[in-house]
Amino acid sequence: MLTRSLALMAGVAGLTAVLTATSSQAGMPMTRVNNLTFSHAVALPGVTLAAGTYVFEAGPGGTNSNLVRVRTVNQQKQLFLGFTIPISRPADAPGRLLIFGEAQAGEPTPIVAWYPVGSDRGHEFLYGR
């Protein structure tokens, strides 16, 4: 139990450091960038994205490739920044960019995973694990 607590604290400290570095370096290049448009509200851990277009970015150059950032299409506002789990694209979803979860009526549909264009490796979002 103590080991798990220490690992959680280290993870939070690491995320805080990345958040601080990222907010001070808004122009940091990302390794994968896709503009994604949604016709209805969707959810990521801790945030709801209204219908619209958003910039999904992964892996700041030279850092952790499992870091995903989501910003407004004009890139003026950061809406999400978090670590993800690497995941392989399912064989039955060759062209899909997103995998959605289930939502209760009236709730935004959660995005389970994002697969950048041209990649068979994706990013599974962490929802309160």
N, C-alpha and C positions, 0 to 999 in steps of 0.2 A: 504494500500500500504506500509506504514511504517512497519507494522508487517511482511509482506512478505519479505521485504528487510532485516529486522533484522534476520528472520529465515534463509534466504539464507546466510547471513554473518556468522551466528553461524554454519551452515552446512559446509561452506568452512573452517572455523577455525577448526572444528572437524576433517575434512578430512585431513587437513594439519598436525594436531597432530598425526593422525593415520599413515600418510605417513612417518613422521619423526620417529615414534616409530618402524614401520615395516622395514624401511631401515636400522635402527641400530640393528635390531634383525632378521636377515635373516633366522635364524634357528628356528623361532617361530613355534610351532606345529599348524597344521590346523585340523579342525574337519572332513572335507570331502576332499578327494583328488582323482582326476581322471586324467589319461593320455588320452588325446583326439587327434586323428590323422585326419587331413583334407587333402583331395586330391586337393583342390583348395583354393585360398585366401578367408579368412573370416574376418569380422570386428567386433570389440567391440568398445564401445564409445572412440573415439580419437585414435584408433590404428588399423592397418591392420596386420593380421597374415598371413604370406605366407603359402603355402602348407607345412605340416609337423606335428610333434607331439609336444604337449604342455601339461604342467601340470596345471590343473585347481584346485584351492584350495579355500575352503570356511571356514569362521568363525575361526579366530585364537582362540585357546583355552582360554576361560575366557573372550572373548571380544564379539563384535557384530557379530552374526552369518550371517548377511547380507553383510559382507565384502567379496569380491571375489578377489583373486590374480591369475594372469596367468604368468607362467614363462616358460622359455625354458626347454626342456626335461632334460637337464643336470642341471637344476635349478640354473644356473649361472647368468641368466639375467631376471629381472622382466620386463614384457611387459605391464601389466595392473594391476591396483589396484583401486577398487572403490566399493561404496556401491550399493546394489541392492535392489529390492523390493521382498519380499517373495511371492511366487506364487505356487498354487497347480497344480499338474500334471493333464492335461486334461484327462477325462475318455477315450477318443478315441486315446490316445497316451501312453499306458501302459509301453512300453519298450523304449521309446525314451529318449535319454539323452539331446538332443538339439532341440530347436524350432528356425527355421530360418525365417527371414523376406525377403522381396523382394528387389532386387537391379537392378539398371539400367544396361544395357549391358556394360560389361567391368569393372564394379565396383565389389568390394568384397561383398559377401553375408553377411548381418548383422546377428549376433547371437542375437535372441530376449531373449531366456531363456535357462538356463542350469539346468538340474535335475541330481544331483549326483546319482551314482549307488546305488540302494537300498533305495532311498528316494522318497516319493511322494510329497515332498516340494522342490521347486526349487528357482532359482534366476533370476529375470527379470532385464535385464540390462537397464540403464537409458540413453537414447539418447536425449539430449537437451530438457528435459521437462521443 
